[in-house]
Amino acid sequence: MRTKGCRAGCATRYRLIDDLMAWGPPVDLRAGFADPFAAALHCKVLGVPSGDWPRLTSSLDIAFMASAHPFGGVRPDWYKDAGYMAERLNAPASERSGLLGQLAALREGPEPVCPTDGTLAAVAVSLFGAGAVSTSAFLAMAVLALLRHPEPIGRLRGRPERTGRTVDELLRRNLSAADGVRRVALADVHLGDVLVRRGERGSRPRRGADFDPGAFEAPGGLNPGRGHNPCLAFGGGRHLCPASALGRVHAETALTASWTGMPGLGLAVPAERLVWRTGFLRRLPERLPCSGRRGAVCALRAPVRTPRSAPDTPLRVGRVGRVGRVGRVSRVGRVSGRCRCGPASSGPAAGRPRGRAGRRRPGCGRAACR
């Protein structure tokens, strides 16, 4: 099961990067990679068809909005997703899988547990929303942290054994959770040297503990090689997140794909010009414009699709042109990119006519095509 899930995750991450980079940089790494990759993971866990992730994530902007007063869109937003999950629970047994399949089976055993469909649907909606928002926000903030401190990326390429510690350090520094929910004291209480009186409001920034100089050496810096790292990103003790191991593997998979699938990854705008979302339970940029180029790793690992006009024609991935960009796979078996030149006058493609509009001649070496 773990191997199958890892293979599916690898295919998903490189397919997303392929689709994203097909438009050409700059690209929005949050909307084009972090959001759909996080949603795909939770669709897999819940047993939801992967193609339904846009429908489910469209509700999260309202579901995780921070507001002191109720507003009209909350109730229909919730029941829309709860109704969808109830439909999946009552789908034919052959179409159920994942956690939803397990929840549905609770009603059908020899000693059935009888939670209502509404209760089970509420569990599924809550798990998808909390998981997808948290992991997507972390990925966006982690990539941003690495782009602001690019030195670790160079040390990580070709050294996958270092990825785990880097993810732990990024989790420690991750401040995507809006951990400033206010609480009201129900009675007078002393917190250290401070007396909090009944009725007074306060917040407890739990993540501030991850910057405690008594627990971490140089807590303000980014140290991917940090050995002792007792961060509280997933809580601790009886409150430890049960999905902490899955969250780490997901983060390692996604971040590895970002720096191997998009060589030269960098911010396309100054960091101070990023627009940040307000009134939301997670801290994240509205968009994460990035520059870079599509890496050869994506082309080699992405699934090759046979053209519809020739479904039985075998395709071969040939060499990548000197331009360093990978285009679409042609029927002749070579990787073809974009080319706007005429017949070359020199080089390995000298004298060859250009193919159909927008297609590179195999072996084209003209400087203008680079």
C-alpha positions as CSV (number, residue, x, y, z in Angstrom):
1,M,0.0,0.0,0.0
2,R,2.8,2.4,0.9
3,T,4.7,1.6,-2.4
4,K,1.5,2.1,-4.4
5,G,0.8,5.4,-2.7
6,C,4.3,6.7,-3.2
7,R,4.3,5.8,-6.9
8,A,1.0,7.6,-7.3
9,G,2.4,10.6,-5.5
10,C,5.4,10.7,-7.7
11,A,3.3,10.6,-10.8
12,T,1.0,13.3,-9.5
13,R,3.8,15.7,-8.5
14,Y,5.6,15.6,-11.8
15,R,2.4,15.7,-13.8
16,L,1.4,18.9,-11.9
17,I,4.8,20.4,-12.7
18,D,4.5,19.4,-16.3
19,D,1.1,21.0,-16.6
20,L,2.3,24.1,-14.7
21,M,5.4,24.7,-16.8
22,A,3.7,24.0,-20.1
23,W,2.4,27.6,-19.9
24,G,5.9,28.9,-19.3
25,P,7.3,30.9,-16.4
26,P,6.4,32.8,-14.4
27,V,3.9,30.5,-12.8
28,D,1.8,30.5,-9.6
29,L,3.3,27.7,-7.5
30,R,0.6,27.9,-4.9
31,A,-2.4,27.6,-7.2
32,G,-0.7,25.3,-9.7
33,F,1.2,23.0,-7.4
34,A,0.8,23.4,-3.6
35,D,-3.0,23.5,-3.6
36,P,-3.7,20.6,-6.1
37,F,-1.0,18.4,-4.7
38,A,-2.3,18.8,-1.1
39,A,-5.9,18.1,-2.4
40,A,-4.8,15.0,-4.3
41,L,-3.3,13.5,-1.2
42,H,-6.4,13.9,0.8
43,C,-8.6,12.7,-2.0
44,K,-6.5,9.5,-2.0
45,V,-6.8,9.1,1.8
46,L,-10.5,9.7,1.8
47,G,-11.2,7.6,-1.3
48,V,-12.6,10.6,-3.2
49,P,-12.2,10.7,-7.0
50,S,-9.1,12.8,-7.7
51,G,-10.9,14.8,-10.4
52,D,-13.3,16.2,-7.7
53,W,-10.6,18.1,-5.8
54,P,-11.5,21.5,-7.4
55,R,-15.1,21.1,-6.2
56,L,-14.0,20.4,-2.7
57,T,-11.3,23.1,-2.4
58,S,-13.7,25.7,-3.8
59,S,-15.4,25.8,-0.4
60,L,-12.3,26.2,1.7
61,D,-12.0,30.0,1.3
62,I,-15.2,30.4,3.2
63,A,-14.9,27.5,5.5
64,F,-11.6,28.8,7.0
65,M,-12.4,32.4,7.0
66,A,-11.9,34.1,10.4
67,S,-14.8,36.3,11.4
68,A,-16.2,37.6,14.7
69,H,-19.7,37.4,13.3
70,P,-21.6,34.8,11.3
71,F,-22.4,35.4,7.6
72,G,-24.8,34.0,5.1
73,G,-22.4,31.8,3.1
74,V,-21.2,29.6,5.9
75,R,-24.2,27.2,6.2
76,P,-24.7,26.5,2.5
77,D,-20.9,26.1,2.1
78,W,-20.9,23.4,4.7
79,Y,-23.9,21.5,3.6
80,K,-22.7,21.5,0.0
81,D,-19.6,19.5,0.9
82,A,-21.5,17.4,3.5
83,G,-24.0,16.4,0.9
84,Y,-21.2,15.4,-1.5
85,M,-19.5,13.2,1.2
86,A,-22.9,11.6,2.0
87,E,-23.3,10.7,-1.6
88,R,-19.8,9.1,-1.6
89,L,-20.7,7.1,1.5
90,N,-23.8,5.7,-0.1
91,A,-22.1,4.9,-3.4
92,P,-22.0,1.2,-4.5
93,A,-19.5,-0.8,-2.5
94,S,-17.4,-1.4,-5.6
95,E,-16.9,2.4,-5.9
96,R,-15.9,3.0,-2.3
97,S,-12.3,3.1,-1.1
98,G,-10.1,4.8,1.4
99,L,-11.4,6.2,4.7
100,L,-14.9,6.8,3.3
101,G,-15.1,3.1,2.4
102,Q,-14.1,2.2,6.0
103,L,-16.6,4.6,7.5
104,A,-19.4,3.2,5.3
105,A,-18.4,-0.4,6.4
106,L,-19.2,0.6,10.0
107,R,-22.9,0.4,9.1
108,E,-22.7,-3.0,7.4
109,G,-20.8,-5.3,9.7
110,P,-22.3,-8.1,11.9
111,E,-22.4,-5.7,14.8
112,P,-22.9,-2.5,13.0
113,V,-22.1,0.8,14.6
114,C,-24.8,3.2,13.7
115,P,-23.5,6.7,13.3
116,T,-25.7,8.8,11.0
117,D,-24.7,9.7,7.5
118,G,-24.5,13.3,8.6
119,T,-22.0,12.5,11.4
120,L,-19.8,10.5,9.0
121,A,-20.0,13.1,6.3
122,A,-19.0,15.8,8.8
123,V,-15.9,13.8,9.8
124,A,-14.9,13.5,6.1
125,V,-15.5,17.2,5.4
126,S,-13.5,18.3,8.4
127,L,-10.6,15.9,7.6
128,F,-10.4,17.1,4.0
129,G,-10.6,20.8,4.8
130,A,-8.2,20.8,7.7
131,G,-5.7,18.6,6.0
132,A,-5.7,20.2,2.6
133,V,-5.5,23.8,3.9
134,S,-2.7,23.0,6.4
135,T,-0.5,21.1,4.0
136,S,-1.0,23.5,1.1
137,A,-0.2,26.5,3.3
138,F,2.9,24.8,4.6
139,L,4.2,23.9,1.2
140,A,3.7,27.5,0.0
141,M,5.5,28.9,3.1
142,A,8.2,26.3,2.9
143,V,9.0,27.1,-0.8
144,L,9.0,30.8,0.1
145,A,11.5,30.2,2.9
146,L,13.8,28.2,0.7
147,L,13.6,30.9,-2.0
148,R,14.6,33.5,0.5
149,H,17.5,31.3,1.7
150,P,18.6,29.5,-1.5
151,E,21.8,28.0,-0.1
152,P,20.1,24.9,1.3
153,I,18.6,24.0,-2.1
154,G,22.1,23.7,-3.7
155,R,23.2,21.4,-0.9
156,L,20.1,19.2,-1.2
157,R,20.3,18.4,-4.9
158,G,21.6,14.9,-5.2
159,R,21.5,14.3,-1.4
160,P,18.0,13.0,-0.7
161,E,19.1,11.8,2.8
162,R,19.2,15.4,3.9
163,T,15.6,16.1,2.9
164,G,14.1,14.9,6.2
165,R,16.0,17.3,8.4
166,T,15.3,20.1,6.0
167,V,11.6,19.4,6.2
168,D,11.8,19.3,10.1
169,E,13.5,22.7,10.1
170,L,10.9,24.1,7.7
171,L,8.2,22.8,9.9
172,R,9.8,24.5,12.9
173,R,9.9,27.8,11.1
174,N,6.5,27.4,9.5
175,L,4.2,30.2,10.7
176,S,1.3,29.5,8.3
177,A,-1.0,28.7,11.2
178,A,-2.8,31.7,12.5
179,D,-2.2,30.7,16.1
180,G,-3.6,33.9,17.5
181,V,-7.2,32.7,18.3
182,R,-8.3,34.8,21.2
183,R,-9.5,33.1,24.4
184,V,-11.5,34.5,27.3
185,A,-10.5,33.8,30.9
186,L,-13.4,32.3,32.8
187,A,-11.7,33.0,36.1
188,D,-8.7,34.9,37.5
189,V,-5.6,33.0,36.7
190,H,-1.9,33.6,37.0
191,L,0.3,32.9,33.9
192,G,3.8,33.3,35.1
193,D,4.0,36.8,36.6
194,V,0.9,38.0,34.9
195,L,-2.5,38.0,36.4
196,V,-5.3,37.5,33.8
197,R,-8.6,38.5,35.3
198,R,-11.9,36.9,34.5
199,G,-13.4,38.2,31.3
200,E,-10.1,39.4,29.9
201,R,-9.0,38.2,26.4
202,G,-5.7,36.9,25.4
203,S,-4.0,34.6,22.9
204,R,-1.3,32.0,23.3
205,P,1.1,31.8,20.3
206,R,2.0,28.1,20.7
207,R,4.4,28.2,17.8
208,G,6.5,30.8,19.7
209,A,7.9,27.8,21.5
210,D,9.7,26.7,18.3
211,F,11.8,29.9,18.6
212,D,12.8,29.4,22.2
213,P,16.5,30.1,22.5
214,G,16.6,27.7,25.4
215,A,15.5,24.8,23.2
216,F,17.1,25.7,19.9
217,E,20.5,27.1,19.0
218,A,20.1,30.3,16.9
219,P,16.3,29.8,16.5
220,G,15.9,32.7,14.2
221,G,18.0,31.2,11.4
222,L,17.3,28.4,8.9
223,N,19.5,25.5,9.6
224,P,18.6,22.4,7.5
225,G,21.2,20.3,9.2
226,R,19.9,21.0,12.7
227,G,20.2,17.8,14.7
228,H,18.1,18.3,17.9
229,N,14.8,19.7,16.7
230,P,11.9,19.1,19.1
231,C,9.5,21.3,17.2
232,L,5.8,21.4,17.9
233,A,4.6,21.6,14.4
234,F,2.5,18.4,14.9
235,G,1.8,19.0,18.6
236,G,3.1,16.6,21.2
237,G,2.2,14.0,23.8
238,R,-1.5,13.0,23.8
239,H,-2.1,15.8,21.3
240,L,0.3,14.6,18.7
241,C,-1.2,14.8,15.2
242,P,-1.9,11.2,14.0
243,A,-1.0,12.1,10.5
244,S,2.4,13.5,11.3
245,A,4.3,10.7,9.5
246,L,2.1,11.2,6.4
247,G,2.6,14.9,6.6
248,R,6.4,14.6,6.6
249,V,6.4,12.2,3.6
250,H,4.1,14.5,1.7
251,A,6.3,17.5,2.4
252,E,9.5,15.7,1.4
253,T,7.9,14.5,-1.9
254,A,6.5,17.9,-2.8
255,L,9.7,19.9,-2.0
256,T,11.9,17.4,-3.8
257,A,9.8,17.7,-6.9
258,S,9.9,21.5,-6.7
259,W,13.7,21.8,-6.8
260,T,14.4,18.8,-9.1
261,G,11.5,19.4,-11.5
262,M,12.0,23.2,-11.8
263,P,15.8,23.9,-12.0
264,G,16.6,27.5,-11.3
265,L,13.5,28.0,-9.2
266,G,13.2,31.5,-7.9
267,L,10.7,34.2,-7.0
268,A,9.4,36.1,-10.0
269,V,8.6,39.2,-7.9
270,P,10.4,40.8,-4.9
271,A,9.3,39.1,-1.7
272,E,8.1,42.4,-0.2
273,R,5.6,42.7,-3.1
274,L,3.8,39.5,-2.3
275,V,0.1,39.9,-1.4
276,W,-0.9,38.2,1.8
277,R,-4.4,36.8,2.6
278,T,-6.2,38.4,5.5
279,G,-9.1,37.2,7.6
280,F,-8.1,33.6,7.1
281,L,-7.1,30.9,9.6
282,R,-3.8,30.3,7.8
283,R,-1.1,32.7,6.9
284,L,-0.2,32.4,3.2
285,P,0.4,34.5,0.1
286,E,-2.5,34.9,-2.3
287,R,-0.2,34.0,-5.1
288,L,3.4,32.7,-5.3
289,P,4.8,33.8,-8.7
290,C,7.9,31.8,-9.5
291,S,10.4,31.6,-12.3
292,G,12.4,28.6,-13.5
293,R,12.5,26.1,-16.3
294,R,11.1,22.6,-16.7
295,G,13.7,20.0,-15.6
296,A,14.6,16.9,-17.5
297,V,13.5,14.8,-14.5
298,C,9.9,15.8,-15.2
299,A,10.1,14.6,-18.8
300,L,11.6,11.3,-17.9
301,R,9.2,10.5,-15.1
302,A,6.0,12.0,-16.5
303,P,3.7,9.5,-18.2
304,V,3.9,9.6,-22.0
305,R,0.5,9.8,-23.6
306,T,-0.2,8.3,-27.0
307,P,-1.8,10.8,-29.5
308,R,-5.5,10.1,-30.1
309,S,-5.1,9.9,-33.8
310,A,-2.7,6.9,-33.5
311,P,-3.5,5.1,-30.2
312,D,-1.4,2.1,-31.1
313,T,1.7,3.9,-32.2
314,P,4.6,3.4,-29.7
315,L,6.4,6.5,-28.6
316,R,10.0,6.9,-27.6
317,V,11.5,9.7,-25.6
318,G,14.6,10.8,-27.4
319,R,17.2,13.4,-26.6
320,V,16.5,16.8,-25.3
321,G,17.6,19.7,-27.5
322,R,20.5,22.0,-26.5
323,V,18.0,24.7,-25.6
324,G,17.4,23.0,-22.2
325,R,13.7,23.0,-22.6
326,V,11.5,20.0,-23.1
327,G,8.5,20.3,-25.4
328,R,6.0,17.7,-26.5
329,V,6.8,14.1,-27.6
330,S,6.5,13.7,-31.3
331,R,5.7,10.5,-33.2
332,V,9.3,10.2,-34.5
333,G,10.3,9.5,-30.9
334,R,12.3,12.7,-30.2
335,V,11.4,15.5,-27.7
336,S,10.4,18.5,-29.7
337,G,10.2,22.0,-28.3
338,R,9.2,25.4,-29.6
339,C,11.0,26.8,-32.7
340,R,10.2,29.8,-34.8
341,C,13.2,29.7,-37.2
342,G,13.4,28.7,-40.8
343,P,15.8,26.1,-42.3
344,A,19.1,26.2,-40.4
345,S,22.2,27.3,-42.4
346,S,24.6,25.5,-40.1
347,G,24.8,23.0,-37.3
348,P,23.5,19.4,-37.2
349,A,20.1,20.5,-38.7
350,A,21.6,22.4,-41.6
351,G,19.4,22.4,-44.6
352,R,16.5,20.6,-43.0
353,P,13.1,22.2,-43.5
354,R,11.1,23.3,-40.5
355,G,8.2,21.0,-39.5
356,R,4.7,22.1,-38.8
357,A,4.3,25.6,-37.3
358,G,5.8,25.9,-33.8
359,R,7.7,22.6,-33.9
360,R,11.4,22.2,-33.5
361,R,13.4,20.2,-36.1
362,P,15.1,17.2,-34.4
363,G,18.6,18.3,-33.6
364,C,18.1,22.0,-34.2
365,G,21.2,23.8,-32.9
366,R,20.6,27.4,-33.9
367,A,21.4,30.0,-31.2
368,A,18.2,31.8,-31.9
369,C,16.3,28.7,-30.7
370,R,18.0,28.6,-27.3
